[in-house]
């Protein structure tokens, strides 16, 4: 593995992991620092919307996009105090770019490491020369219940609008 970037190396043991680049390492870390939003807790509401003649795809997309906004706002506030060039802040993913795979909707909320978001992970986890200043994990913890509530509220409102 020519130019592999190593982590977890110990003198008498082989390296624990290999990453082709710091970005690959960052993607691995970012997976642990991403807020996963799904609609599993509101499936019943989606079924009721469909039975009422509503478009469940549009309802699900709206619920996911709206439920991501508080998390995104917390990330913007957290990264703003570390602003130097604005590149990391600009690397925040567009919260409306939903990926569809069959019946699964995915919304990537967080920093795009390929577009300048890697420093966010260094801020979150620290470096040998910089203490960690977590802001991603706290934002996830603060917003998970809030996201679920927003999803329920939006889907309930859509259902009520269909009944009128």
Helices and strands as residue ranges (DSSP letters): E 5-7, E 17-19, H 22-32, G 40-42, H 43-51, H 56-80, H 87-90, E 98-101, E 104-107, G 113-115, H 118-125, H 136-163
